[in-house]
Amino acid sequence: MLTKLYVKSAMMLDALKQDQRGVTAIEYALIAAGVAVVLTAAFAGTSGGGDGTITGAMTTAFNKIKTALGG
């Protein structure tokens, strides 16, 4: 009886080790977290311009265009 229990539990643990159904979901979650970190770093900061972020660069560019157009 104890041998049957050992064999059955060993087979179940081996099947669990071979199961990779949740791996893809975890990989997608890690990719999404990475993208969120990159976007937060790129767009973080104040929109005052010249602060080294994408938002600041865009504000600076639009202000230059506005000045060049006479606005």
C-alpha positions as CSV (number, residue, x, y, z in Angstrom):
1,M,0.0,0.0,0.0
2,L,2.8,2.4,0.9
3,T,4.6,1.5,-2.4
4,K,1.4,2.3,-4.4
5,L,1.2,5.7,-2.7
6,Y,4.8,6.5,-3.3
7,V,4.6,5.5,-7.0
8,K,1.4,7.5,-7.5
9,S,2.7,10.6,-5.8
10,A,6.0,10.3,-7.8
11,M,4.0,10.1,-11.0
12,M,1.8,13.1,-10.1
13,L,4.9,15.2,-9.2
14,D,6.6,14.2,-12.5
15,A,3.4,15.2,-14.4
16,L,3.3,18.5,-12.5
17,K,7.0,19.2,-13.3
18,Q,6.3,18.5,-17.1
19,D,3.2,20.7,-17.2
20,Q,3.9,24.1,-18.8
21,R,0.5,25.5,-19.3
22,G,1.0,28.5,-16.9
23,V,4.5,29.3,-18.2
24,T,3.2,31.4,-21.2
25,A,1.0,33.5,-18.9
26,I,3.9,34.2,-16.6
27,E,6.1,35.2,-19.5
28,Y,3.4,37.6,-20.9
29,A,3.0,39.1,-17.4
30,L,6.7,39.7,-17.2
31,I,6.8,41.3,-20.6
32,A,3.8,43.6,-19.7
33,A,5.5,44.6,-16.5
34,G,8.7,45.4,-18.4
35,V,6.8,47.5,-21.0
36,A,5.0,49.4,-18.2
37,V,8.3,50.2,-16.5
38,V,9.8,51.5,-19.8
39,L,6.8,53.6,-20.6
40,T,6.7,55.0,-17.1
41,A,10.4,56.0,-17.3
42,A,9.9,57.5,-20.7
43,F,6.9,59.6,-19.9
44,A,7.6,60.4,-16.2
45,G,8.5,63.9,-15.1
46,T,7.0,67.3,-15.4
47,S,5.9,68.6,-18.8
48,G,8.0,71.8,-18.4
49,G,10.3,70.9,-21.3
50,G,14.0,70.1,-21.3
51,D,13.7,67.6,-18.5
52,G,15.1,64.7,-20.5
53,T,11.8,62.8,-20.9
54,I,9.8,62.2,-24.0
55,T,7.1,64.5,-22.7
56,G,9.7,67.3,-22.2
57,A,11.1,66.8,-25.7
58,M,7.7,66.9,-27.3
59,T,6.8,70.1,-25.3
60,T,10.0,71.7,-26.4
61,A,9.4,70.8,-30.0
62,F,5.9,72.1,-30.0
63,N,6.9,75.3,-28.4
64,K,9.6,75.8,-31.1
65,I,7.0,75.2,-33.8
66,K,4.6,77.6,-32.1
67,T,7.3,80.3,-31.9
68,A,8.3,79.7,-35.5
69,L,4.7,80.1,-36.7
70,G,4.4,83.4,-34.8
71,G,2.2,82.1,-32.0
